[in-house]
Amino acid sequence: MVSARVAFSKDFLEAYSRLPKKVQKKVREFTEKFQADPTQPGINFERLETCDDKVRSVRVGQDYRAIVVRPPRGDVFLCVWVDHHDDAYRWAQSRRFEVNPVVGSFQVFQELPGGELETTTATATAEWDEKGQRLFSAFDDEELLLGGVPEPLLPAVRKIHTEGELDELAQYLPEEAQELLYLLASGYSFWDAIEEADRAKEKPAKVDTEDFAKALEQPESQRSFTIPKDEQELDEMLAAPLAKWRIFLHPSQRKLVRMQANGPVRVLGGAGTGKTVVLMHRANYLAGEEFTGKDDRVLVTTFTKNLALDLKTNLKNLCGEEAFGRLEVTHLHAWAFNLLKRAGLKTKVVRAEDRSTLFDQAISEAAEGEEFPSSFYPEEWDRVVQQQDVDNKDAYLAARRTGRGTRIGKRQRVQVWRVLGRYRELLEKRGLLEWPDVIREARLYLDKQAVRLPYRALLADEVQDFSANELKLLRAIAPEGKNTLFLVGDGHQRIYGSPVTLGSCGIEIRGRSKRLKINYRTTETISRRAMAVLKGWSIDDLDGHEDTLKGYRSLRGGVTPHIEVFTKEAQEAELIRSTIERWLAEKDDEGNPRVTPDAICLAARSNKDIAERYQPILESAGYETVLVKRDPESEAKKSGIRLATMHRLKGLEFSRVLLVGVQDGKLPLPLSEAPDEVSEKEHELQERCLFYVAATRARDELVVTGFGKASAFLLK
C-alpha cells in the first residue's frame, strides 16, 4: 500500500478551473494517477533549472504541465499549479515554496522583480526613517517574522511608507502575511493583530523546514492547501473547484465552525468575509459530528424565502447525505406558519393590497380631522404596535416611540389608537393575520404549550434583518445547552426593519462574539467604493453598540469601478450594451471566454424597472436573460445574463455586476409620504445599505450607471 500523500493548493484548483475542458480531463487523469502513487515510474518529473531542487514539472497532455513540489524527505507531495507549459514554467520560476522557519506554515510567495531580494535585512534596517514615517517602523523584525512575513521579503516590507505601497507589495506576500500587515496598517497593535487573526502567540519551539507533513497541519497552511482523503473527495474538488468555500477556511473561520460554546454565538463581518460559509460549515459539523442521534435535527433559517433556498442548495452540495438528512432549512416565516397550521390555528395572512384597503377604511371610519397624513398610521402600526406587541389602548399610551420623529401627546395618541384599533378589528373580523402576528402567535404557542421540538441546534443567517419578535422566536425554538444557537449577521447589510438588541430578546452573547474581517469575494477597489456610501453613518453591532469595519480588508486589488451617469436614457443603454459586449469578448491565452453570460448580473432597484427598461435593452441586443427570483436550482441550469433587483442580490455573487438606474428618484427610492425626519433618515440608511449589498456582489468588476441627475450615493 502506498504511503505517499498529495496535497493540492488553492492556486492549483483556480488554475485548473480556467483550463479548456479537454485539458481538464487530462489533468484529472494525472491527479488520479498521482494521488494513487506520486512515486510511480510512469510519472516523469522534470527539473526546472531556475527553481530550487524541490520544484518539478510533470507533463499533462501534449502542451500542459503541472508544477509539483517534492519533499526533501517525507511522504507529502504538493500540486501547486497547472498551465500551458511556458506559462507554468514562468509561474514556478517567479515563486518560492518554503516552510516558514519562524511560524512553521508552508508558504508560497513571489520573488520581487529587479533583484529586490538581494537587499539584506541589515541594509533595509539601516534605511529606516528615524522620524517613524515608514508604515511598519513601530514593529521590530521578530514581530513581522512572527506575523508570517517571509524573511526574504522583510526588506521590501520595511521600505513601505503608505497603504498604497502595501497594496503593490501584497501580491508577492503569502495571505497570512498580507492579513497581518493590513491589520497593523489600520492601527492595530501587534498583539491585538495577532489575536484578531487567530494566530498562535508564541512561535514553535523548533521548526523542521523539510517536514511538509508537519507544516500542512498548521492552520495557516490549511487556508491554502488540502489533502483529499480519497479519490472520491478529489473528484468532488475538481468537479467544482471554484467553490473554494467547500474546502479552504481561514483559521478564524475553522475555529468558529468547530468551537464549543456554552451559550448563543454571534458572528459579525462585512460583505464577502464568509459569514454564511462559516454558518454552512458549522451546520455540517453539528449535523455530522455533534448531534448524530436518530431523531436529532438541526434547524437552519434566515430572513427570506430566496435566501433559504440558496442556503438549502449550497448545503446540499456541501454536506454528506447523512448530515444533510438531519438538517431542516427554511425561512422563519414559513417555519412559524407551518407550526400554527399543524396546531390547527389561524394562518390566513393579509395580502399587501388588502392591507392598504383596510387601512383606508379604518382611517375613513375612525380618524378625526386631518392631523396626520395617511402614511403615518401604517408606519406607526409597524414600528410601534407590532414591534412592542401592543394590543389595547392603554398599552399604546404607554408604548415607547423611540425613533418616531413626530411627537404626539396623550390626546393625540387616543385619536391615533382609534384608527389602529379599528384596523385590528377589521383584520380579526376577516380572520386575517399579518406576518408579525404569525411570528408572535408561534412564539406564544411555544410558550404556552408543552411542544417538544426535535432541534438540537438552530443556526440563523442575516439576523440583522430580524425583528424583536423574530429573535425571541429563535430563542424559543433553540434548546438551552451547548452549541445550540449560532447567529450570523452584519448591520451594514440591514435592508429590512430597524436595529434590535439581541440582549433585549433573551439572547446573551457576551464573551461569545466574533468579527470576520478578511474579504474573500470582492476586490479592494470595489469594497472601498461600496463602503464609501456608509461613511459617516453609525452602524450597530446587533447588540446595542456601534460596529466598525476597522481592519476589514480584501485580499485582491482589482479594477477601479466604472461609475458614470448620463444625461439621456440612450447613453446609459449604450454603456450597458458595450460593457457586456466587452466582458463577453474577453479571452484567455487559449482563446476561451473569461466570462460566461451567467457570471454577469444586471441589477436595478425595482422589478418594474427591470421588466420595462433593462430586460428589453439586453434582449434587443440579442442577449438571453434569466430573471433571478425564487428557484436557484432551476435558474442555475439556464444560460443567460442574470437580471435581479438589488434586494434579490443578497446572498449571491457574480464575476461582473452592472448596477443600473442609480440616479436621483430611483436610489434612494423616495418615500411616498415621509411622515417625519427620523423615519426618512432611517429609510435613507436602509437604501445606502442596499447599495452596499448590491455593489459587494461583484467579485471582479463593477459598473454603476444611470441617467438624469446622479444619485447622492455616488457623490464624493
N, C-alpha and C positions, 0 to 999 in steps of 0.2 A: 504493500500500500504506500502511495506517495505521501511524503510528509510535508513537501514544499507547499506554500500557500501564495496566493496572488492578491495584492491589494490594488484597487482601482481608484484613481483620483477623480475629483470633480472636474478638473480640466480635461481628462480623458473622455469623460461622458459628454461634456459640452462639445468637444471636437468631433466625437463620433456622431452626434446629432446633426451636424452640419454636412456630413458626407452624403454623396449620392446613394440611393437605395441599394444599387448593385454592389457598391463598395461596402456598405454596412453589412451586407450578407457575408462578404469575405471576412470582415472584422469579427463577426460573431463566430464564424468557423474557427478563426485564430484564437479568440478568447476561450472558447470551449476546450480547444486542444491545449492551450497554455495553462488554463486552470487545472486541467486533469493532471498535467505534469510539466512544469515550466523547464525541466532539465532534460526532457527527452531529445534524442538526436535530431528529430525532424524539425526542431525549431532552430533556425540558423541565426545566431546573434552576430551582428556586425559592429565592430568597434568604431566609434566616431573619434577621429583623431584630435579634434579641437575640444573635446569634452573630457572630463576625468574618466578614470578607468571603470567606474561603476556603470556608465551610460552605454546602452546598446540600442541599435535599431533592429527591427525584425520585419522581414518582408510580409506585406499583407496584399496579396494580389500583385499585379504587374508593376503598378506605379505608386503604390502607397506603402507607408512604413509606420509601424508602431514604435514608440520610444519607451524603452524598458530600463528600469534601474535595478541592477543586480546587487544583492547584498555582499559586502566584503566577506561576510561569513553569516551563517544562519540560513533560514529557510523561507524568508519572505521576499518575494519579488514585487516590484511596483510597475504597473502600467500607467504612464503619466501623460501620454499624448498619442494622437494618430492623425495623419495628414498625408497629402501628396508628398513624395519623398523629399524634394527640395525644401518645401515649407516645413516639413517635420524636422529636417536637419537644422534649418535656421532657428527654429523654435528651441531645440535642445541646446544648440551651441551658445545661446544667449542666457542660459539659466544654470543655476546651481541646485543640487539636490543633496541636502545635508541634514543630519541630525544636529539640532542646535545644542552646542556643548554646555550651555548655561541652563536652559529650561527643559531640554530633553525631548522636545517635539520634533517631528520630521517636517522640514520646511523646503518649499520650492520658491526661489526668488530669482529675479533677473539681475544680470550684471549691468552696470551703468555704461552707457556709450562713452567713447573718448577716453578710456583708461582711467576713469574716476576711481576705480577700485585700487589703483596703485597708491592713492593717497593714504598715508598711515594714520592711525588713530592719534598718535602723538602729535603729528603735524596739524591735524584738524583741531585738536585740543588747544594748541598754541594759537590758533587763529580765532579763538572765541572773542567775541566783542565784550570787552570788560564792562561796558555800560549795561549789559544784560539785554541787548536788543535782539539777540538771536532767540528763536522761538523756544528752544529747549535748553537754554543756558542755565536754568534753575535746577536741572536734573543731571546727576553725575552719570558716568559711563555704566557703572554697575546697575543703576536703576533702569536705564534704557535697555541694557542687555537682558535684564530680568523681565522686562516688558516684552521680549521677543524680537528685538531688533537684531538681525544677523550682524556679527562683528564686521564683516566686510562692508556693510552699508552704514555703519556708525559714523564714519567721517562725513558722508553726504547728509545724514540727519543733522549733524552738528552745524552744518552750514546754512540751515533753513532760517529765514527771517520771518516769513509770512505763511499764512494758511494756503495761499495760492501756490507757493513753492512746495508746500507739503502735498498739495493736490498733484503736482507734477511728479513728485518722487513716489507717490503712493503706488503707482503701477509696478514699481520694482520691488515692493515690500511684500512679505507674507501678510495674509489677512490679519493675523493676531497682532502684528506689529503696527499695521495701519490703525486698527481699532484703538490700541493704547495711545498712540501718538495723537490721534484726533481727540481723545478724551483729555489728554494733557493740554492740548492746544485750546480746548474750550474752557479751561480754568480749573480742572480737577487737580487736586494734589496727587502725588504719585500713588500713595497707598489707597486713596479713595478711588483712583482709576483702576487699580488692581482689583479692588473689591467689586467695583461696578462691572468689570469684565469677567468676574468669577474666576480669577486666576489664583494659583497657589501663591501664598505669601512668602514662601521660602523656596529657594532653588533646590533641586535634588542634590543629595549628598555626593553622588557620583553619577556621571553620565557616560555611558559607553556609546560613542558616536558610530560604532559599527553594528549596533544591535537594533535593526529595523523593527523587529517584533516588539521590543520594549517601547520604542519611540511611538509606534502606532497605537499603543494602549493609552497614550496621553490624550486628554480631552481636546487639546488644541490640534492634534493631528486628526482626530476623528471628524472635525469640521470640514476636512478636505479629502480624507481617504476612508475607504471602507473595504472590508474583506468579506465577500459573499460567502455564506456558509456552505452553499452547494450550487449545483448547476441551475436549479430552478430559480434561485434568488438572483443569479447572474442574468438569466434570461429576462426576468422581470425588470431588472435595472436597465437593460439595453432596450427593452420594449418601450420604455417611456423615460429616456434619460434626462429630458428637460424638467421633469417633475422632481427636482432635487430635494424638495421637502420630504420626499419619501425616504431619503437616505441620510442626508447630511444635516446635522443640527449643530448650532453654536453650543459651546459648553453651558452657557446660561440657560439655553432652551432645554438641553438634555437634562439639566438639573431640575428644572420645573416639571418636566414630564414624569420623572421618577421620584419626586420629593414625597416625603411622608409628612402629612400636615394634620395637626390636631384640631383644625377648625377651618373656616372658609378661607380661600385663597383668592386674591385679586391680582391680575396681571394687566399692566398698562403698557402702552407703546404706540408710537406714531405709525402712520401708514407704511406698510412694507416690512415691518420688523418681525413678522412671523408669529403674531399672537394666535391667529387661527390655526397655524401649523402646529404650535405647541398644544393647543386645545385638542386637535385631532390625534396627535401622538399620545397625549395624556389619556384620551378616551380609549385608544387602542391598548395602552398599557394597563389601565384599570380593568377593562373587559377581558384582557388576555392573560393577566398575571395576578391581579389582586382579588377580583370578585369573579370567581370561576365556578360558583355553585350552580346546580341545575336550574334553579329558579332566579338566579341573580340577574338584574337588569341595570344598565347604566343609561340614564336619560341625557341626551344631548339636545339642547334647544337654543333658539335665537329669536330675533325680534320679528322677522317677516317670513312669509312662506317661501319666497325666492331664495333667501339665504339658507333656509333649512334644506331646500332641495339641493343647493350647491354643496352644503356640508355632507348630505347623505351620499351624493355621488362620489365625492372625494374620499369619504370614509370607506365606502365600498371598495375603492381601489387600494386604499392603504392597508386595511385590516385583513387578517385571515378570515376564512369563513366562520370559524368557531367564535372568534371575538366579535365579528360583525353581527352574529346572531344574537348576542347579548345586548346590542345597542338599540335604543329607540331614538330616532332622530325626527324631530318635529318642531314647528314654531309654537310658542307658548299659547297663543290664542287658540290654535287647533287643539292643543292638549286640554285646555280648560273647557272648551266647547264639548269635547268628547266625554270628559268626566261628567259634566252636567247631563249630557244626553244619556249616558249609561245609568245615571241615577234617576232618570225619568223627570228631570226638572226642565223648566222653561229654557229654550235655547234659540228662539227666533230673534235674529239681530236686525235692527233697523237699517235700511239702506240709506245712503247719503242723501238722495233726493227726497225720501220720505222724512228724514230728519229735518231738512230745510223747510219742508211744508208744515211740519208740526210746530217748529219754532215760530214760523209766521203766524200760525193760528194762535199759539199761546200769547204772542205779543199783541195781536189784534184783540184778543179777549181780555187780557189782564193788565196790559201796560197802561199807565196813567200819564198823559201828557207826552211830550217828546224830549224827555230829559236825557235819554241815552240813544245812540244810534243802534240800529237793529243788529249790527255785528257784535255789539257789546255783550249781548245775552249768551250766545253760544260760547264766546270766549270765557265769560265768567263761569259758565257751566263746566267747561273742560278744565279750566285752570284752578278753580276753587272748589266747586261742588264735587266733581268726580275725583279729583286728587285727594280730597280730605274726607271722602265718604259722607258728605253732608246729605241728610235725608229729611230734614224738617226745618222750619223757620228758625227756631232757637239755635240749632246747630249752625245755620248760616250766619246768624247775627254774631256768633262767637268765632266764626272761621277766620283764619289768617288770610290776608290778601297781599302777602309779600310778592313784589314783582308786578302788581297791578297798578299802573300809573294813575288811573282815575280813582281819586279818593272819594268815598261815599260815606255819609253819616248813617245813623240808625234809621232815620225816617226813610232815606233812600234805599237802604237795604231791605226794609219791609216791602217797599214798592217793587224792587228787583225780584224778591222772592216770590211775589205773586205770579210773575211770569215764569220763573224757573220751576216753581211748584206746579203750575198748570202744565208745563211741558212734561214733567214727570207723570202727572195724572194721565195725559194723553198717551204716553208710552205704555203705562200699565193697562189702560183701557183696551189697547190693541194687542196686549201680550208681547210687547217688544222689549228688547234689551239693547243697550249699546255695548261695545266690546269691553269698556272698563267695567260694566256691570257683570259681564261674563267672568272676567278675571276675579272680581270681588266675590261673586257668588261661589265660584270654585274654591276660593280660599276659605270662605265661611263654612262651606260644606266640609272641607277637610278638618277645620277646627271643631265642628260640632259632631261629626260622625266618626266612628271608630273605623276609619278606612285604612286598610293595610295595603300600602303601595309596594311594588316589587323592587323599587330602586335602591341600590346600594350607594349610588353616587349620582350627582347631577352636575353637568358642565354647561355653562351658558356663554354664548358669544354675543358681542355687540351690546353689552349691558348698559352702555352709556345712553341707549335709547329707551330703556325700560322705565316705566313709571313706578311710583312708590308701591302701588298695589301689586304690580307685576313682580317687583323684587320681593315683596312679602310672600307672594305665592311661591316663588323659588325657594324661599326659606322654609315654607310649609311642606313642600314636596321633598326636599332633601332631608335625609335622616340625620340625626346627630351622630357624631363619631368621627373616625379618622378617614381622611381622603374623600369626604362626601360632597363638598361644594367647591367648585372651581369656576371663577368668574373672569371673563376677559373683556376688555373694552378700552376706549380712548375718547376722552372728552372733546378732542379736536375733530372727531368724526361724528359728533352728535347732530343728526339731521332730523330727529323727531323729539318732541317733548321738551321738558325743562330739567335742569340739574336736580338730582335727588341724592341724598347721602345714604350710603349702604348701612351705616350705623343706625340711622333712624328707622330702618326697615328690619332690624334684628339681625343684621349680618355684620359681625365683628371681625375685621380683618387685620387688626393691629398686630404687627410682627410677622404677618404673612402676606406681604405685598411686594411685587417686583415690577420693575420697568425694563422693557426691552428697548435698546437704542440703536441697534445696527440695522439699517435698511438694506434688505437683500433684493428688493424688487426694483425700485426706482433709481435713476441716476441722480447724482448730487445736484446737477443743474435743474432737473425737473423738481426735485424735492425742495430746493431753496425757493423756486418760484411759487410752488404751491403753499409753502409755509408763509410767504410774504403776505398773503391775503389775510392771515390771522395775526399779523404783527400789531401789538398794542391792545389786543383783546385778551381779557382774562379767561382762562380755561380751567375748569375744575377737574379734580382728580377722582371724582365719583364718591368722595367721602368727606367733602366739606373743606378741602384745602385746594390751593392753586397748583395746577400741573405745570410742568415745564418740559421743553424739548432740548434742554441743555445736554450737550454731548451726543445728540441724535445725529447720525451720520450715515450716508450712503457709501458703499464701497466701490462705486464706479463714478467716473467723471461725467462723460456724456455730452451730447449736443445741446446747446442752449435752446430752450423752447422758442418757437417762432410765434410771435403774437402780433396780429395785425387786424385792425378794424377798419372797414371801408366805408365810403360814403354811399355806395349803391349795392343793392342786392346782387346784381350780376357779378360784381367784382368778388364778393365772398364766394359765390358759386364757382367762379373760375379758379380761385385758390383751392377750394375743396377738390375739384377735378384734377388740377395739376399736381397737387400734393399726393393724391392716391396714385396717379399715374407714375409719379417719380418713385414712390415706395415700391410699387409692384414691378418696376423696371430694374430695380437693384439686383445685381447678380454677384454670386461669389466667384472664386477663382475658377471653378469648374463650369461656370455658366448657369448654375442653378439659382432660382429665386431666393433672395434673402428673406423675403416677407411674403407670406401667403395671404389671400383675402381674409381668412378667418382670424388672422393675427392683427387685423385693423378694426378699430371701433370708432364710429362717429356717434357722439353723444350730444343731445340737446336738453334744454330744461324741461320740455313737456312732450308728451306723446303727440299732441296736436301739431307742434312744430315739425316733428319727425314725419308724420303722415302727410301733411300739407305742403311741406317745403323740401326737406332734406332727402327723403326717400326718392321723390321724383327726380331730384338733381342727379343722384347716383344712377338710377335706373335709365334715365335718358342718355347717360354716358355709356351705357352698356354693361354696368356692373350688377352682378347678382347681390342681393341683400338678404340678411337674416335678422328678423326682429328678436332681440333678446327679451324674453318675457318670463315664462314660468316652467319651462321644461329643459333643463340643461343637457340631459342625456340625448334627447331628440334633436335639440339645436346643434349639439356638437357634431352630429352626423351630416349636417347641411353645409354646403360650401357657399361662401359669400361674405361680403363686408358686414360686420355686425353693426346694428343700429340699436341704441338704448337711450333711455332717459338717464340723467345724471344720478337719480336715486337708484336706478337699477344697476348701476356700475358698482355699488357697494359689494365687496367680496370678490370682485372679478379683477382680472388683469389682462393686458394686451401688449404686444410689442409696440404698436403705434396707436396713438389716440388723437382724434380731432374733436375738440370742444367747439361747438358752433353756436351761433346766435348769442354770443356773450356780449351783450350790448345793453344799454340803458333801457329799462322797461321789460327786460327779459331776465336779467340777473343783476341785482336781486329781483325776484318776481314781486311786484308791488302787492301789498295787502289791499283788498277791495275797499275796506274802510278801516284805517288804522285807529283802534279805539283809544290808545294812549301811547305816550312816548316810550314807556318801558317795554310794552309789547312790541312796538316797532323795532326797538333796539335788539330785543331777543330774536325777532324774526330775521333781522339782518345778520346776526351772528350765525344762525342756522344756515342761511344762504351762503355765507362765507365758508362755513364748514362743508357745505355741499360742494362748492368749487374745489376745496382742498381734497375732498374724497375723489372727485372726478379726475382731477389733474394727476393724482398719485396712482391712478390705474395704469398709467403708461410706464412700461419698463424701459424703453429705449428712446422714444421720440414723442414730443408733444407739440401740437399745433393748436393755437387758440385764435378764433376769428369771429367776426360778426359784421354788422353793417349799421350805419347810423351813428349815434353817439356812443362812445365806448363805455362799458360798464365801469363803475367806480372801482371795482375789484381789480381792474387792470392798470389803474393809475398808480404810479410810484410816489 
